[in-house]
């Protein structure tokens, strides 16, 4: 067996760097957090090729004193901790002394910095962890860090990065979170001389949210506030009608640190109980201020996760604060009563138990190998969600939304390049800056599907010039917005064929959304069923979920004692 030996320092440092710097977005996060710890009033971030070619972060913070610049590039060298007692009172974003040395180990790094008490600035150049240059130059107070050729000396890490567009979108998403966590700091993000994101840093969280998410979203945000003992909860949450198809517009901030905490996010989402459709999520900035001793950020090198003392109690406070902000307590009761009076008595637990005890297994999902006969005849529509149909053998319950998805998907997939329907006046859509970058990365796939789209200005604005003809009738702004949000998630798929399929699936879901909850006339019900039965795969929607279930009449008669 191989002998045990101590690893050389350069290999140890390269391994350690992988814990802190996973991709351009994490590199930008670490540098921006250093700027925030330096009490900067503004931070400017520029990047090229998604951050893989270059990331530059400049600030007006207090800078690094000339005699400490080289020390700042050593592992575990920091001004933010001195002894064990400090671990219980961490107030800075960075404290491990890992960021700069980790980045320097896997890039070509230049640091230009000047502290207020120094007459000149210091510039150092490091390549792959080796110091190449140190000199005194003229520069204003503050720090500028330029990271070039990230992972140039670790090709295995480089191979796992996505396209420049996807990596750039992740970088912008990360900085957007930091901008919302620090509204008193002005942020400016640009690439290829194009402004991607800008906040004014006036300390107004709503203004920061408007810069990141758009004015139309900001108009539907309401403030959260709650104070309990030594815990303060504040932030913004969107009204129920303003929701999205993913959680990218949710951020939890603990003592100024943007963190990942599903428990607290979920507590806020629960405030919408019965007011949001499944798969829809609110916009959320949730800020908690609590004693430093109740927070342990020393969980992961990236400091992305923290441990919170009495987290269940905090979640309960978040839930109550969100409910009050939305004013939903009274309305929930009223709506429940309205529903009960319109639909009849709500089934009791006993009723449900009795139904379960029948032992009735009527559902049949036909194998795709079995050919379907003539389309069944439409009977009725239930709760504007399901169609009831029948033929001489079975009763069918059809999900009208899933049926529309399947029909639209096959129409979109029938030709390589569906016919496009040009808008007389192009539609303008505002996405999160990161989502806009992801959508632009899919321009080719969208064009093949009949949707022409371009960037418009900056900060997530897009212009939609056409939609495929199969999507006629879905040019409403909200639906196109939701479509593009769903499309953005397809950019991370590496295989071109799978990306194209997912884009068309998203379009099919958008087309189906027009009919979700719509009341259909008897002819429309039958037309939908006929079109579904003509599909190559009518049993499943493009996501793989069943479109319909059937109940053979023989089984029904047996369980009702008629056979």
FIPALO-653626 format. One line per field, with one value per residue (C-alpha): x, y, z. Coordinates in Angstrom, 2 decimals, padded with zeros to 5 digits. Layout:
BEGIN
c1	[X / ...] .
c2	[Y / ...] .
c3	[Z / ...] .
! end
This chain:
BEGIN
c1	[000.00 / 001.08 / 002.98 / 001.29 / 002.91 / 002.25 / 000.85 / 002.86 / 001.56 / 000.52 / -001.65 / -003.17 / -004.00 / -005.53 / -007.79 / -008.79 / -009.56 / -012.15 / -014.15 / -014.48 / -014.39 / -016.67 / -017.44 / -017.33 / -020.43 / -018.82 / -015.66 / -017.70 / -019.60 / -016.42 / -014.94 / -018.14 / -018.50 / -014.95 / -016.01 / -019.04 / -016.90 / -014.65 / -017.62 / -017.87 / -020.63 / -020.47 / -019.25 / -018.73 / -018.50 / -017.51 / -017.05 / -016.21 / -017.22 / -019.47 / -016.67 / -014.41 / -012.16 / -012.29 / -014.09 / -013.20 / -014.62 / -013.87 / -014.99 / -014.44 / -013.93 / -011.20 / -008.61 / -005.75 / -002.76 / 000.44 / 002.18 / -000.65 / -001.36 / 000.97 / -000.31 / -003.89 / -002.91 / -001.83 / -004.32 / -006.20 / -004.93 / -007.73 / -008.38 / -011.85 / -011.01 / -008.37 / -009.42 / -012.04 / -014.37 / -014.77 / -016.40 / -019.49 / -019.76 / -019.16 / -020.54 / -018.49 / -019.39 / -015.91 / -013.78 / -011.92 / -009.13 / -009.68 / -011.22 / -008.28 / -005.70 / -008.17 / -008.94 / -005.24 / -004.46 / -006.65 / -006.37 / -004.20 / -004.94 / -004.21 / -004.96 / -004.81 / -005.54 / -004.96 / -005.90 / -006.87 / -003.65 / -001.32 / 000.14 / 000.22 / -001.52 / -000.08 / -000.41 / 000.38 / 000.16 / -000.21 / -000.45 / -001.50 / -000.60 / 002.89 / 003.69 / 005.01 / 005.00 / 004.60 / 004.85 / 003.66 / 001.46 / -000.93 / -004.60 / -007.61 / -008.57 / -010.37 / -009.66 / -009.88 / -009.43 / -009.13 / -009.44 / -008.43 / -008.46 / -010.26 / -009.24 / -006.53 / -004.38 / -007.18 / -008.68 / -010.86 / -012.69 / -012.91 / -014.48 / -017.44 / -018.44 / -021.43 / -021.58 / -020.48 / -024.13 / -025.18 / -022.18 / -022.75 / -026.41 / -025.39 / -022.93 / -025.59 / -028.04 / -025.50 / -024.75 / -028.49 / -028.94 / -026.10 / -027.61 / -030.91 / -029.07 / -027.20 / -029.57 / -027.38 / -024.61 / -024.77 / -024.14 / -023.28 / -022.80 / -021.82 / -020.45 / -019.11 / -019.95 / -023.59 / -025.16 / -026.80 / -027.78 / -027.64 / -028.90 / -028.56 / -027.57 / -029.89 / -030.78 / -034.36 / -035.03 / -038.05 / -035.92 / -033.31 / -036.06 / -037.37 / -033.88 / -033.46 / -037.01 / -038.59 / -041.04 / -044.11 / -043.06 / -042.12 / -045.65 / -046.97 / -044.59 / -045.73 / -043.46 / -042.98 / -042.19 / -042.21 / -040.25 / -040.09 / -037.65 / -034.20 / -035.29 / -036.41 / -038.01 / -038.37 / -038.41 / -040.78 / -043.25 / -045.42 / -049.19 / -050.76 / -051.42 / -047.72 / -046.04 / -043.54 / -042.75 / -039.56 / -037.87 / -035.13 / -036.75 / -036.54 / -033.75 / -033.21 / -030.84 / -029.55 / -027.62 / -026.80 / -025.68 / -027.59 / -028.07 / -029.87 / -032.58 / -035.48 / -037.17 / -037.71 / -038.64 / -041.23 / -042.67 / -043.26 / -044.79 / -047.21 / -048.71 / -050.28 / -052.09 / -054.97 / -054.00 / -051.30 / -051.51 / -049.14 / -045.83 / -046.16 / -043.90 / -043.90 / -041.22 / -039.55 / -036.80 / -036.78 / -034.36 / -033.69 / -031.64 / -030.75 / -027.91 / -024.68 / -024.41 / -027.59 / -026.05 / -023.29 / -022.02 / -019.03 / -020.80 / -019.42 / -016.44 / -018.75 / -020.74 / -023.85 / -025.57 / -025.86 / -027.19 / -029.80 / -030.71 / -034.46 / -035.11 / -038.64 / -039.60 / -038.13 / -040.11 / -043.33 / -042.62 / -041.88 / -045.19 / -047.19 / -045.39 / -046.07 / -049.75 / -050.14 / -048.29 / -050.59 / -053.71 / -054.93 / -056.24 / -059.79 / -059.99 / -059.02 / -062.02 / -064.35 / -063.20 / -063.51 / -067.10 / -067.88 / -066.48 / -068.46 / -071.74 / -071.17 / -069.91 / -071.88 / -070.68 / -067.00 / -066.47 / -065.75 / -062.89 / -065.42 / -066.70 / -063.20 / -062.42 / -065.56 / -064.65 / -061.20 / -062.58 / -064.57 / -061.37 / -062.27 / -059.41 / -061.05 / -058.14 / -056.67 / -053.68 / -053.54 / -050.17 / -048.80 / -048.58 / -052.39 / -054.03 / -056.83 / -060.20 / -062.47 / -062.45 / -064.93 / -067.88 / -067.63 / -070.11 / -069.28 / -066.62 / -065.80 / -064.46 / -063.03 / -060.16 / -061.32 / -063.39 / -065.66 / -066.13 / -067.41 / -067.44 / -069.29 / -066.66 / -065.31 / -065.68 / -062.77 / -061.51 / -059.26 / -056.97 / -057.78 / -054.54 / -052.35 / -054.33 / -053.65 / -049.96 / -049.75 / -051.64 / -049.56 / -046.29 / -046.95 / -048.02 / -044.78 / -042.70 / -044.36 / -041.91 / -038.29 / -039.10 / -042.76 / -044.30 / -043.82 / -046.56 / -045.05 / -046.45 / -047.62 / -045.98 / -043.20 / -043.86 / -041.51 / -040.82 / -038.84 / -037.12 / -034.57 / -031.21 / -029.94 / -033.04 / -032.74 / -029.15 / -030.31 / -033.08 / -030.66 / -028.44 / -031.34 / -031.98 / -031.17 / -033.50 / -036.25 / -035.88 / -036.18 / -039.41 / -040.77 / -040.02 / -037.78 / -036.34 / -033.64 / -032.14 / -033.65 / -031.54 / -030.31 / -031.25 / -033.33 / -035.43 / -036.23 / -038.27 / -040.37 / -040.99 / -042.89 / -044.45 / -045.05 / -048.47 / -049.37 / -049.33 / -051.87 / -053.86 / -051.16 / -049.65 / -050.82 / -047.90 / -048.21 / -048.25 / -045.26 / -043.42 / -044.16 / -043.10 / -039.72 / -039.17 / -039.75 / -037.52 / -034.67 / -034.30 / -033.60 / -030.30 / -028.42 / -029.03 / -025.89 / -027.31 / -028.73 / -031.50 / -032.71 / -032.58 / -034.77 / -037.24 / -037.51 / -038.04 / -040.94 / -042.33 / -042.30 / -044.14 / -046.71 / -047.31 / -047.79 / -050.34 / -052.16 / -052.22 / -054.72 / -057.25 / -056.31 / -059.38 / -061.34 / -064.93 / -065.30 / -068.50 / -069.68 / -068.25 / -064.94 / -064.78 / -065.32 / -062.83 / -060.19 / -060.80 / -060.74 / -057.44 / -055.95 / -056.89 / -055.14 / -051.85 / -049.02 / -048.80 / -052.14 / -051.66 / -048.96 / -048.18 / -044.66 / -043.55 / -044.54 / -047.64 / -050.86 / -053.36 / -056.34 / -057.55 / -060.32 / -062.89 / -064.29 / -068.04 / -067.76 / -065.64 / -068.04 / -071.08 / -069.30 / -068.44 / -071.95 / -073.47 / -075.02 / -073.22] .
c2	[000.00 / 003.61 / 005.30 / 007.97 / 011.35 / 015.00 / 016.86 / 019.79 / 023.27 / 024.13 / 021.00 / 021.67 / 025.22 / 024.08 / 021.60 / 024.24 / 026.71 / 024.31 / 024.61 / 028.38 / 029.08 / 026.74 / 028.96 / 032.65 / 033.43 / 032.23 / 034.17 / 037.36 / 036.67 / 036.41 / 039.59 / 041.61 / 040.43 / 041.68 / 045.04 / 045.15 / 044.30 / 047.22 / 049.58 / 050.51 / 052.87 / 051.58 / 048.42 / 048.07 / 044.64 / 044.01 / 040.62 / 039.02 / 035.64 / 034.90 / 035.72 / 032.98 / 035.43 / 038.24 / 039.48 / 042.90 / 044.18 / 047.80 / 049.62 / 052.78 / 050.93 / 051.45 / 049.49 / 047.30 / 048.99 / 048.69 / 046.53 / 043.96 / 043.39 / 040.40 / 038.97 / 039.21 / 036.69 / 034.11 / 031.41 / 031.99 / 035.55 / 037.90 / 041.07 / 039.89 / 037.25 / 037.04 / 034.34 / 031.67 / 034.16 / 036.00 / 032.91 / 033.56 / 037.19 / 037.13 / 040.26 / 040.38 / 038.52 / 037.09 / 035.89 / 032.75 / 034.47 / 032.13 / 034.16 / 036.06 / 033.25 / 030.70 / 032.87 / 033.66 / 029.94 / 029.26 / 032.49 / 035.35 / 037.92 / 041.60 / 043.59 / 047.39 / 048.88 / 051.98 / 052.53 / 056.01 / 056.47 / 055.58 / 058.13 / 055.68 / 052.50 / 048.99 / 046.76 / 043.06 / 040.48 / 036.78 / 033.85 / 030.43 / 031.36 / 032.70 / 036.36 / 037.95 / 041.65 / 044.08 / 047.83 / 051.21 / 053.20 / 056.17 / 055.37 / 056.52 / 054.97 / 051.69 / 048.31 / 046.88 / 043.15 / 041.78 / 038.03 / 036.77 / 033.29 / 031.62 / 027.94 / 028.28 / 025.84 / 023.45 / 022.23 / 019.64 / 022.44 / 024.46 / 021.52 / 021.50 / 025.09 / 025.84 / 028.26 / 031.87 / 032.99 / 030.58 / 031.36 / 035.08 / 034.66 / 032.90 / 035.67 / 038.36 / 036.36 / 036.17 / 039.89 / 040.67 / 038.81 / 040.79 / 044.05 / 043.22 / 042.23 / 045.57 / 048.27 / 051.03 / 050.17 / 051.17 / 048.32 / 048.48 / 045.34 / 045.40 / 043.13 / 044.00 / 047.67 / 046.72 / 047.64 / 044.59 / 045.80 / 049.07 / 050.13 / 053.60 / 052.55 / 054.98 / 052.41 / 051.95 / 048.22 / 048.86 / 050.96 / 048.18 / 045.65 / 047.89 / 047.99 / 044.22 / 043.05 / 046.00 / 048.76 / 046.66 / 044.04 / 046.68 / 048.08 / 044.73 / 044.37 / 045.00 / 045.50 / 042.87 / 043.90 / 042.14 / 042.63 / 039.99 / 040.21 / 040.60 / 039.51 / 041.91 / 040.67 / 043.02 / 042.90 / 042.75 / 040.17 / 040.18 / 040.23 / 036.86 / 037.72 / 038.53 / 035.14 / 033.22 / 029.67 / 029.34 / 030.63 / 032.68 / 035.87 / 034.84 / 035.86 / 035.39 / 037.81 / 037.09 / 039.93 / 041.35 / 038.00 / 036.47 / 032.81 / 029.69 / 028.81 / 026.75 / 026.59 / 030.35 / 030.68 / 027.96 / 029.70 / 032.84 / 030.80 / 029.16 / 032.57 / 032.27 / 029.06 / 028.58 / 031.79 / 030.51 / 027.75 / 024.83 / 025.58 / 029.35 / 031.24 / 034.80 / 037.44 / 037.70 / 039.60 / 038.36 / 040.16 / 038.93 / 040.84 / 038.83 / 038.56 / 037.33 / 034.62 / 033.04 / 032.64 / 030.23 / 031.05 / 028.75 / 025.81 / 025.79 / 027.51 / 029.51 / 030.72 / 030.12 / 028.24 / 029.24 / 027.57 / 029.52 / 029.04 / 028.38 / 028.16 / 026.73 / 029.70 / 032.08 / 030.35 / 030.82 / 034.55 / 034.77 / 033.07 / 035.42 / 038.51 / 037.46 / 036.83 / 040.26 / 041.93 / 040.29 / 040.86 / 037.35 / 036.13 / 037.41 / 036.79 / 033.15 / 032.42 / 034.37 / 032.60 / 029.18 / 029.97 / 031.24 / 028.10 / 025.87 / 027.64 / 027.48 / 023.91 / 022.24 / 020.89 / 020.07 / 016.27 / 015.21 / 012.99 / 010.21 / 010.59 / 010.34 / 007.31 / 005.55 / 006.15 / 004.72 / 001.59 / 000.61 / -000.88 / 000.50 / 000.60 / 002.01 / 003.88 / 002.41 / 003.95 / 002.24 / 001.02 / 003.11 / -000.10 / -000.39 / 001.43 / 003.83 / 003.60 / 006.46 / 009.51 / 009.28 / 011.64 / 014.71 / 014.62 / 017.61 / 019.81 / 019.68 / 022.73 / 024.10 / 021.63 / 018.26 / 016.93 / 013.93 / 011.75 / 008.28 / 005.62 / 002.30 / 000.69 / 003.28 / 006.59 / 009.04 / 011.88 / 014.17 / 016.93 / 019.74 / 021.61 / 018.52 / 017.74 / 021.21 / 020.80 / 017.55 / 018.97 / 022.16 / 020.26 / 018.00 / 020.96 / 022.78 / 019.67 / 018.75 / 020.82 / 021.81 / 025.51 / 026.33 / 029.28 / 032.48 / 035.01 / 038.50 / 041.03 / 044.30 / 045.94 / 043.91 / 042.91 / 044.23 / 041.87 / 042.49 / 039.48 / 039.12 / 040.11 / 036.55 / 035.09 / 037.49 / 036.33 / 032.70 / 033.40 / 035.18 / 032.10 / 030.21 / 032.58 / 029.89 / 027.31 / 029.91 / 031.03 / 027.42 / 027.17 / 030.37 / 032.89 / 035.84 / 037.67 / 040.27 / 042.27 / 045.69 / 048.17 / 046.71 / 045.16 / 042.26 / 043.98 / 041.87 / 042.45 / 039.61 / 040.09 / 036.89 / 033.75 / 030.44 / 030.31 / 027.37 / 029.82 / 032.16 / 033.84 / 033.82 / 037.23 / 038.54 / 040.02 / 037.78 / 034.58 / 035.56 / 036.58 / 033.20 / 031.41 / 033.15 / 032.43 / 028.73 / 028.89 / 030.43 / 027.21 / 025.31 / 027.15 / 024.99 / 021.81 / 020.93 / 018.81 / 020.91 / 018.44 / 018.29 / 022.11 / 022.41 / 019.85 / 021.66 / 025.01 / 023.56 / 021.93 / 025.32 / 026.85 / 024.06 / 024.70 / 028.40 / 027.56 / 025.25 / 027.94 / 029.88 / 027.13 / 026.34 / 027.22 / 028.29 / 027.20 / 025.27 / 024.92 / 021.44 / 021.78 / 023.02 / 020.05 / 017.61 / 019.40 / 019.15 / 015.42 / 014.80 / 016.67 / 014.76 / 011.39 / 012.39 / 012.94 / 010.45 / 010.13 / 011.22 / 009.50 / 011.77 / 015.46 / 016.56 / 016.40 / 012.72 / 013.16 / 011.26 / 013.23 / 011.04 / 008.12 / 005.68 / 003.69 / 000.61 / 000.41 / -003.26 / -002.35 / 000.44 / -001.87 / -004.51 / -002.11 / -000.66 / -004.15 / -004.17 / -007.23] .
c3	[000.00 / -000.55 / 002.25 / 004.34 / 003.84 / 004.46 / 001.47 / 000.07 / 000.90 / -002.65 / -002.87 / 000.56 / -000.48 / -003.78 / -001.97 / 000.59 / -002.18 / -003.54 / -000.33 / -000.66 / -004.43 / -006.34 / -009.34 / -010.38 / -008.31 / -005.07 / -005.91 / -006.37 / -003.13 / -001.07 / -002.54 / -002.11 / 001.48 / 002.14 / 000.71 / 003.00 / 006.02 / 005.02 / 005.59 / 001.92 / 000.78 / -002.79 / -004.54 / -008.28 / -009.89 / -013.50 / -015.12 / -018.47 / -019.89 / -016.96 / -014.53 / -015.86 / -017.72 / -015.16 / -012.06 / -010.69 / -007.40 / -006.44 / -003.29 / -001.25 / 002.04 / 004.61 / 002.60 / 003.82 / 005.49 / 003.44 / 006.01 / 006.05 / 002.35 / 002.01 / 005.29 / 003.97 / 001.29 / 003.87 / 004.92 / 008.17 / 008.51 / 009.54 / 011.53 / 012.54 / 015.17 / 017.86 / 020.35 / 021.09 / 022.77 / 019.44 / 017.89 / 020.05 / 018.91 / 015.15 / 013.51 / 010.29 / 007.10 / 006.68 / 009.57 / 008.48 / 006.55 / 003.59 / 000.78 / -000.72 / -000.36 / -001.75 / -004.79 / -005.29 / -005.34 / -008.40 / -010.42 / -011.57 / -008.89 / -008.52 / -005.36 / -005.34 / -001.93 / 000.14 / 003.76 / 004.96 / 006.91 / 004.00 / 001.59 / -001.33 / -002.35 / -002.55 / -005.58 / -005.47 / -008.25 / -007.45 / -009.86 / -008.66 / -005.10 / -005.98 / -005.35 / -008.56 / -007.77 / -004.89 / -005.45 / -004.18 / -006.56 / -006.53 / -005.96 / -003.96 / -000.64 / -000.95 / -002.51 / -006.03 / -006.53 / -010.09 / -010.54 / -013.98 / -015.54 / -012.66 / -012.29 / -014.96 / -012.97 / -011.96 / -015.26 / -013.51 / -011.72 / -014.91 / -016.74 / -014.37 / -015.05 / -017.26 / -020.15 / -019.69 / -019.78 / -017.04 / -014.83 / -015.33 / -014.36 / -011.16 / -010.37 / -010.83 / -008.73 / -005.90 / -006.01 / -006.15 / -002.87 / -001.30 / -002.56 / -000.85 / 002.33 / 002.36 / 001.05 / 002.54 / 000.08 / -003.59 / -006.01 / -009.68 / -011.79 / -015.46 / -018.15 / -021.58 / -020.90 / -020.28 / -016.95 / -015.41 / -011.94 / -010.00 / -006.57 / -005.08 / -001.57 / 000.25 / 002.93 / 001.70 / 001.30 / -000.92 / -003.28 / -003.41 / -004.18 / -006.96 / -008.49 / -008.31 / -009.07 / -010.89 / -009.98 / -010.80 / -008.24 / -005.66 / -005.83 / -004.61 / -001.66 / 001.90 / 004.94 / 007.63 / 011.18 / 014.50 / 017.71 / 020.38 / 023.27 / 021.68 / 018.18 / 015.45 / 012.23 / 009.27 / 005.51 / 002.56 / 001.31 / -001.80 / -001.89 / -002.81 / -006.45 / -007.01 / -007.06 / -009.21 / -010.25 / -008.19 / -005.04 / -006.72 / -005.42 / -001.79 / 000.57 / 004.29 / 006.03 / 009.54 / 011.18 / 007.76 / 006.33 / 003.38 / 004.27 / 003.15 / 005.68 / 004.23 / 007.64 / 007.87 / 004.18 / 004.59 / 007.66 / 005.59 / 002.73 / 005.15 / 005.79 / 002.32 / 003.18 / 000.70 / -001.10 / -003.47 / -006.03 / -005.58 / -007.25 / -006.80 / -004.39 / -003.04 / -003.31 / 000.08 / 001.87 / 005.45 / 007.79 / 011.32 / 013.86 / 016.96 / 019.45 / 017.85 / 020.50 / 019.05 / 015.58 / 014.58 / 011.06 / 011.47 / 009.82 / 006.28 / 004.63 / 002.37 / 005.43 / 003.33 / 006.16 / 009.82 / 012.93 / 014.87 / 018.50 / 019.07 / 015.32 / 015.73 / 017.88 / 015.30 / 012.56 / 014.54 / 014.86 / 011.11 / 010.34 / 012.57 / 011.28 / 007.67 / 008.37 / 009.94 / 007.08 / 004.54 / 006.64 / 005.93 / 009.31 / 008.89 / 005.16 / 005.42 / 007.67 / 005.43 / 002.29 / 003.94 / 004.90 / 001.42 / -000.15 / 002.22 / 001.47 / -002.29 / -002.49 / 000.28 / 003.62 / 003.84 / 004.23 / 007.79 / 008.87 / 009.42 / 005.85 / 004.45 / 006.62 / 005.46 / 001.83 / 002.45 / 004.15 / 001.06 / -000.32 / -003.73 / -006.27 / -009.40 / -010.96 / -014.12 / -015.85 / -019.22 / -020.46 / -023.30 / -025.31 / -025.35 / -028.26 / -027.41 / -029.07 / -030.09 / -027.84 / -024.96 / -024.86 / -022.61 / -019.73 / -017.53 / -015.99 / -012.27 / -010.37 / -013.66 / -013.20 / -014.44 / -017.31 / -016.83 / -019.93 / -020.72 / -023.40 / -023.34 / -021.12 / -018.68 / -016.92 / -017.37 / -015.19 / -017.25 / -015.93 / -018.37 / -017.65 / -018.20 / -021.36 / -022.73 / -021.90 / -023.88 / -026.88 / -026.95 / -026.50 / -029.48 / -031.61 / -030.70 / -031.37 / -034.66 / -036.71 / -036.17 / -036.28 / -035.53 / -037.32 / -035.33 / -034.73 / -034.65 / -032.20 / -033.71 / -030.71 / -029.01 / -025.40 / -022.73 / -019.83 / -016.64 / -015.01 / -012.28 / -013.81 / -013.36 / -015.04 / -017.96 / -018.51 / -018.42 / -020.93 / -023.28 / -023.09 / -024.71 / -027.62 / -030.19 / -028.61 / -028.23 / -031.84 / -033.01 / -031.04 / -032.64 / -029.90 / -030.73 / -027.75 / -027.15 / -024.31 / -023.78 / -021.89 / -018.63 / -015.30 / -016.54 / -019.21 / -022.28 / -025.40 / -026.86 / -030.59 / -031.38 / -029.97 / -031.76 / -033.40 / -031.16 / -028.25 / -029.80 / -027.05 / -024.36 / -025.05 / -021.66 / -019.78 / -016.70 / -018.75 / -020.86 / -017.70 / -016.09 / -019.27 / -019.30 / -015.59 / -016.34 / -019.42 / -017.41 / -015.43 / -018.67 / -019.24 / -016.74 / -018.80 / -020.70 / -023.54 / -026.40 / -027.28 / -023.68 / -023.41 / -026.50 / -025.14 / -021.82 / -023.52 / -025.47 / -022.34 / -020.60 / -023.57 / -023.47 / -019.78 / -020.54 / -023.24 / -020.84 / -018.17 / -020.29 / -019.70 / -016.09 / -014.08 / -017.19 / -017.56 / -020.83 / -022.84 / -023.82 / -027.38 / -025.96 / -023.58 / -026.43 / -028.69 / -025.97 / -025.50 / -029.26 / -029.62 / -026.68 / -028.16 / -031.41 / -029.55 / -029.91 / -026.11 / -024.62 / -021.26 / -019.78 / -019.82 / -020.93 / -017.28 / -017.05 / -014.88 / -015.75 / -017.84 / -017.01 / -014.95 / -015.85 / -013.90 / -015.69 / -015.31 / -014.38 / -011.36 / -010.41 / -010.60 / -008.50 / -005.68 / -005.69 / -005.40 / -008.85 / -010.21] .
! end
